[in-house]
Structures are given as structure tokens and as C-alpha cells.
Amino acid sequence: MRIAKWPEQQHLFVRLMIPYISFMVFALCLGGLFYKLTYDVVKDEVTGSNMQLLEQVKETMDIRLSEINTIALQLLNDPMVKSFARVSDPFSSTRTYKVLETQKNLYSYNTSNNFVLDYYLIFKNSNLALSSNSTYELPAFYNYVLSSAGTDYETWRSDLFSTYRNREVMASGSAQYQGKSYDMLTYVQSLGYPGSIQGALVILVDNRKLKKLLSGVDVSDGGWVSIIDNEGRVVSALSGDGTVPDLDPAAYPAASGIIEASAKTNDMMVTYTKSAYNKWSYVVAQPPHVVLGKVLSIKKITIVVVLAFLLIGLLLAYLFATRSGKPLFRILSTLTERPGGKQPRRPKEMYGFIQHSLSALIDNNAALQGEIERQAPLLLESFYERLLKGEFLNLNEINTLLRHQQMEIAGESYAVGILHFRGGTRGMSADALRKLDVERVLIKEALRLAMGGSYYVHDVAEDKIAILFVDTGGDSIRFRRRIEGIIGDTAAEIGERLPLGLYFAIGGFRASLLDVSGSYEEARQSLSSITYEEMVQTAWFYDLPSENSLFYFPGEVENRLGNYTKAGETAELRRLLDSLFRENFQERHLPLAMQQLFCCEMISCLVKLQEQLMLQYPEEVSSLLQQLNATGNLREVYQRAAEIFLTMSEEADQRKKSRNVKLLDSILVYIQEQFGQANLSLDAVAEHMNISKGYMSQFFKEQTGTNFSEYLENLRMNEAKALLANTGLPIREIAEQVGYHSTNTFCRAFKRDSGLSATAFRESATG
């Protein structure tokens, strides 16, 4: 009966709700329209004021930066400055007079530009810093004139002369200038060209002047105003609470605009404008209640009216909505109590379709989670395999893999044990292998119960399990007792279930995860000493008889020695060499003949690495062999061999760095030769150099300080200006010669670069 009345009840519900809904929608539209009009008027008033202020700041900054660029151009084109950049010994013979003449030729620009606090010409070859009124050697200049907090002199000098900077404005920050703390910007222009930097022009700009320009903006209640460059670095900023969020220039795509408050803007209303001169962004962010204080009262009234209408509507609709609420309960049931079987799809019913979609989503999620869990043990097994073999080069690589597995292995010391379990005569039949699998599972479960949370095991053979013990206390005696307790608990648990012989071999303790491979080798050595006469036996490497007649240089250590040297990991190599010295010359009392054999092995490894790295030290190796046969102090022979290993590692590291210089030179030469080709692009250069596009883009930016497209356009524009000024070629032919398909495209690029049309430039250059 109820089913029969259901369509009629639904129809009645719709008929009663239509007038109410129509009235409510009409009232809400009027309120929304009123609010929108008021909102727009007030917003335009406030944002217009902010935009006007930003435009004034932008215009002032463009003028000041243009003046600074002009100053830099004048200084860099000064013949005396160019000449002095090549001087390497400024205080010898008549060159002292050249220092005075160069300084005397410098003009004090801070008298005509109140933004410029001071400027210095810093020369790499002469190691001097010159200004219009002073001369300093670079160490004294950094210590007494200009220094940055947290940066030492060598780091500052290396950073200044290693990267070519073209009119780069560094972000504002605190610096010590002439003994006082200043908040300043630094304008840097390198002398020379990429690959041959001869010095740098450093112009200091007082950031207080910029903040004074920005002070007209209301930054209360978390608001802020900021100037950011085209790479997203904050040039200068003011904020109500002292913090400015990280900014992305891509968030402000237009030349100017307003962005409404949202989660992307941290609930701030943003007004911004961009400079066509240098692509800098000038941004103001204010809370909506600061911008729209006058609108809030109207907004509150509108919200009250809306809530009143909604409340009345809910009360009226409740009598008719019981039937409509059942599909929502089905959705809730699907989300909270997942049924065992899939529900049939009902595409004609909206709620049924949603329910089916949620069910499919849950099924797919469960399948994905299962696949992830299925792969996790394989990755973990691979990690333990590499750890025991000593294939990791550094701790960072280990920690990265552990984080990927959502694991943490941290302790004061580590030890590796091997559990060998034997259950009588075994064959290779399927039944024997299944029985072996069952035994291994039961043993792992017993180990997990005995070890608690720090459970790290790995199968190294069908009947052998490697166990990683972690000590978090730093007490080796307690650590050994805890391992013995784990062994006892495991043996007791297994003894109640299976008649198995359990044989534990424990290696020595290690202070780092990088060295647990040595403990594993010691555990294997200890395992060979077990007699298998009792059901449970434990062999500690520390309890084995000392075999001082043999030297320590296992294969895994030799592999690590070679890997560290070839990879240029000098710090890890030094630590491994110190460990070998301590083991063979301090902890073991080797006979002289055995020490000679150990040194021979080291020299043999050295010779093999020389061939692999194509590095030759014939005199050093010959000297080592002579010293090996002539001296009784083989520690000196070892130390000399260790020095050669370290030298090879450093040269391998330098090779990697020198390849970067050669690659950059090759790229620049290729661009210089091919820039007239219209199809020259980042992809084409990367393909020619046999490197990926992503690496090419990142490498070029790091080495030159500019993007590939900007560098190519500057090169083409310089050539175009020379052709316009010195030849009578038509603009169409000049566009083709410098690599443009279209004359219109060339003209737009030329106007953007020089501010003049190509025709106007030719007239000014030839007139």
C-alpha cells in the first residue's frame, strides 16, 4: 500500500515545495545582487588604491634599477676597470700607481642615487675590492666591511667567483656593513664572461628605502606587501606579523590583477602588478575583513536572512523529505559498513549510481593496497641483501630506502647473527621443501615474539636466517645479554613445537649500518666453528680463538674500497682506510711476513683501480714496492698507499666537475654556431649533446645564471642590432639570418628587448 502511494507522495512534495523554493531563490538573488554590487564598489575602491600605490612603487623601482644598470654598464665598460681586472699582482713595481688611478677614476654614485648605499668592484686576480673612496684586500674587506651571517670568507669568495651573474639582484637579508647591521639588497654583475669570471661589481641597496615605499599599505591582521623577482625570491617585504609566505611568480600570470581570497591565497585578497622592465611582481595581500570592512555588515545581514529562510525551509521540508533521505543512508551504510558482495548498478537512480561508484572505488582501493603490500616484502628483502653485502656507499642511501619502506633502524651499535636450523636428513623432494618452509615460518614467528618491535630478519639460504640486532642503549655488555635472551626465548619456543637443532652464530658489534656487512662476515666465520653436537649451540665471534697470523681484507671490503674510490666518496674512503689500519696494525699482531702480504693486496687493489680509472702513478707504485721490500715499518707503506687511494678519489671527484666545464663550453660553442637556425631549441641542443632535455635546462641555468631561451634571444638580438647598425640589409633578411621564421615575430621580440622598433633602432644607430 505504501509502495503504491509513494509516487503520489513525491509529486505532492514537489508541488508544495515549488512556491517556497521560488520565493526563497528570489529573495536570495536580491540579497546576493545587493551584496555583489556593494562588494564590487568597495573592493574596487580599496584595490584601486593598492594598485595605484603598487604602480608608483613599480615605476620608482624600475627607474632606480635602470639607473643601477646604467651605473653597472658605465663601470664595466670603463677601460681602466677592464685593464685592472687582468692585474694579478697589484702592489708590485708601477702597478701600485695603477690601483690608485683606477680608484681615483671611480665615481661616488650614492650621492646621486639615494637607493645606492655603496658599491665595490671586486677583482679575482688581484684579490682586491675597490670603491670610490677605499681599497681593501678581500679577506679584510669581508671581515671589516661587508659580510653575511653564517657564511665564512672562503664560501663567500667561492660563491662570488664560481657562478656567472648577469645583473642579478639578490634577495634582501641582514648583513654586516662597516661594523653595523643593515637590511639590504645586493646587485651583482660578474666581470668577464661565463667560464672566465674575472671579478664582480657589487652594488649595495638600502632595503629600508624600499620598505618606506611600501609602508603606505595597511598590513594589519596578517596582511603583507612584497616585491618578488621572476624566480620567486622575495626582494623586499612588509607584513603585520613579520612573516611572508613563499611566492610563485606563475601565480600572477597577467600584467596586473586582483585575486579573490581562497585557500590558494591563504584566505587573503591579493592585488598585484608586474614590471615589464624586469618581470618583477609587486604583490599586496590583505585579509578580506580589512579590504571589505564596510561590506561585512551587509554580509552579516544577508547571511542572517539566508539562514532564516533555510531554517524555515528545513522545517517545512522535513515533513516531506523522509522518503528522499533513504538513499543518503544507503551511501552512509556503504562508507561505514562495507557489504561483502557488490550491489547491482542502478544507473536510472542517482543515489544508486553514487552507491555503485563508491563500491567500485573501495574495491579498487583494496586491490591497490593489496598490490602495494605484496611488493613491500620483495623490496625489503632486496634492502637486507644489499646491506649484508656492503653495497651501500653512504648512510643517506640507506636512510632513503628505509623511509620508502616506512621503517626506521636507529641504534648505538649493531650486530648480525646467523641462525642455522637442522631437522634431520632432508632431500630435495616437494614434501621436504614444504616441511622446510613450515619450519622457517615457525622460526621467524618465534624470533618476532622474542625480539618484539626490533624485528629484522633475512633468508640467506634454505636453512639459514640472518638476524640484525639493534642496540639502543650503547652498553655492549647489556647488548650481548639481550641477544642471548632472544636466542634462549627462540630456542624455548621452537623446542616446544619441533625437534630442530638451532645453531646461532653472532658477529662483532658495529657502530654504523654501513659496517654491518663486516659483522655478517664474522658471523659466517663463527658458524664454521660450530660442531653440531648439541641441539642448541651459540658461537660468538668475540669468543673465537684470536687468529693473529692472518690479516683482515675480505672481498666485500675490497669491493667497498674500489666503489668509494671510483665514486669520489673521499670521506667514506678515509673512514674505511682508517678501519683497515686499526684492524690489521693495532688490533691484530701480525707477523712481518703477513703484514707484507696485506700491503701487497692493498697495492694490487691500487693498481687495478688505476687501470679502471685510467690514472697512472708509476713512480709512486714503484716507490711503494721498493719500500715494501726494504723497510720493516710497513705502517708507513700502508699510510702511503692510503694517501694514493685518497688522491685517486679526489681526482675522480674533480673529473666529474671538469666534465661540467667542458660540457658548458661545447653547448655555448654549438649555440654560437647554430643560433641563426630557426629550428634551434632546447630539445635540439640536448639531442646534439646526447643529454636529456630536463638535465640540459637545469644544467644551463645553473652554469650561466639565465634560461636557455633568454640566452638564445639575447644572442640573436645582439647580432640583429649589429646588422641593423652596420648593414643595409632588409629587416626580413636580418630576421632570417638571426633565426626567426617570421618578420612579425622578430619585430615583436626586438621591441620587447630594446624598447624600440627595428626601424627606429636603425635610424638612431645610423643617424
Stockholm file with secondary structure:
# STOCKHOLM 1.0

chainA/1-767         MRIAKWPEQQHLFVRLMIPYISFMVFALCLGGLFYKLTYDVVKDEVTGSNMQLLEQVKETMDIRLSEINTIALQLLNDPMVKSFARVSDPFSSTRTYKVLETQKNLYSYNTSNNFVLDYYLIFKNSNLALSSNSTYELPAFYNYVLSSAGTDYETWRSDLFSTYRNREVMASGSAQYQGKSYDMLTYVQSLGYPGSIQGALVILVDNRKLKKLLSGVDVSDGGWVSIIDNEGRVVSALSGDGTVPDLDPAAYPAASGIIEASAKTNDMMVTYTKSAYNKWSYVVAQPPHVVLGKVLSIKKITIVVVLAFLLIGLLLAYLFATRSGKPLFRILSTLTERPGGKQPRRPKEMYGFIQHSLSALIDNNAALQGEIERQAPLLLESFYERLLKGEFLNLNEINTLLRHQQMEIAGESYAVGILHFRGGTRGMSADALRKLDVERVLIKEALRLAMGGSYYVHDVAEDKIAILFVDTGGDSIRFRRRIEGIIGDTAAEIGERLPLGLYFAIGGFRASLLDVSGSYEEARQSLSSITYEEMVQTAWFYDLPSENSLFYFPGEVENRLGNYTKAGETAELRRLLDSLFRENFQERHLPLAMQQLFCCEMISCLVKLQEQLMLQYPEEVSSLLQQLNATGNLREVYQRAAEIFLTMSEEADQRKKSRNVKLLDSILVYIQEQFGQANLSLDAVAEHMNISKGYMSQFFKEQTGTNFSEYLENLRMNEAKALLANTGLPIREIAEQVGYHSTNTFCRAFKRDSGLSATAFRESATG
#=GR chainA/1-767 SS CHHHHHHHHHHHHHHHHHHHHHHHHHHHHHHHHHHHHHHHHHHHHHHHHHHHHHHHHHHHHHHHHHHHHHHHHHHHTCHHHHHHTTCSCTTSTTHHHHHHHHHHTCCCGGGTCTTEEEEEEEETTTTEEECSSCEEEHHHHHHHTEEETTCCHHHHHHHHHHSCCSSEEEEEEEEEETTEEEEEEEEEEEEEETTEEEEEEEEEEEHHHHHHHHTTSCCCTTCEEEEECTTSCEEEEEESSSCCCCCCGGGCCSSEEEECCCGGGTTCEEEEEECTTTCCEEEEEECHHHHTHHHHHHHHHHHHHHHHHHHHHHHHHHTTCHHHHHHHHHHHHHHHSCCSSCCCCCTTSHHHHHHHHHHHHHHHHHHHHHHHHHHHHHHHHHHHHHHHHTCCCSHHHHHHHHHHTTCCCCCSEEEEEEEEEECSCCCSSHHHHHHHHHHHHHHHHHHHHHHTTCCCEEEEETTEEEEEEEESSCCHHHHHHHHHHHHHHHHHHHHTTCCCEEEEEECCCBSSGGGHHHHHHHHHHHHTTCCCCSSEEEEEGGGSCCCTTSCCCCHHHHHHHHHHHHHTCHHHHHHHHHHHHIIIIIISCCCHHHHHHHHHHHHHHHHHHHHHHTCCCHHHHHHHHHHHHHCSCHHHHHHHHHHHHHHHHHHHHHHHHHHHHHHHHHHHHHHHHHTTCTTCCHHHHHHHTTCCHHHHHHHHHHHHSSCHHHHHHHHHHHHHHHHHHHCCCCHHHHHHHTTCSCHHHHHHHHHHHHSSCHHHHHHHHHC
#=GC SS_cons         CHHHHHHHHHHHHHHHHHHHHHHHHHHHHHHHHHHHHHHHHHHHHHHHHHHHHHHHHHHHHHHHHHHHHHHHHHHHTCHHHHHHTTCSCTTSTTHHHHHHHHHHTCCCGGGTCTTEEEEEEEETTTTEEECSSCEEEHHHHHHHTEEETTCCHHHHHHHHHHSCCSSEEEEEEEEEETTEEEEEEEEEEEEEETTEEEEEEEEEEEHHHHHHHHTTSCCCTTCEEEEECTTSCEEEEEESSSCCCCCCGGGCCSSEEEECCCGGGTTCEEEEEECTTTCCEEEEEECHHHHTHHHHHHHHHHHHHHHHHHHHHHHHHHTTCHHHHHHHHHHHHHHHSCCSSCCCCCTTSHHHHHHHHHHHHHHHHHHHHHHHHHHHHHHHHHHHHHHHHTCCCSHHHHHHHHHHTTCCCCCSEEEEEEEEEECSCCCSSHHHHHHHHHHHHHHHHHHHHHHTTCCCEEEEETTEEEEEEEESSCCHHHHHHHHHHHHHHHHHHHHTTCCCEEEEEECCCBSSGGGHHHHHHHHHHHHTTCCCCSSEEEEEGGGSCCCTTSCCCCHHHHHHHHHHHHHTCHHHHHHHHHHHHIIIIIISCCCHHHHHHHHHHHHHHHHHHHHHHTCCCHHHHHHHHHHHHHCSCHHHHHHHHHHHHHHHHHHHHHHHHHHHHHHHHHHHHHHHHHTTCTTCCHHHHHHHTTCCHHHHHHHHHHHHSSCHHHHHHHHHHHHHHHHHHHCCCCHHHHHHHTTCSCHHHHHHHHHHHHSSCHHHHHHHHHC
//
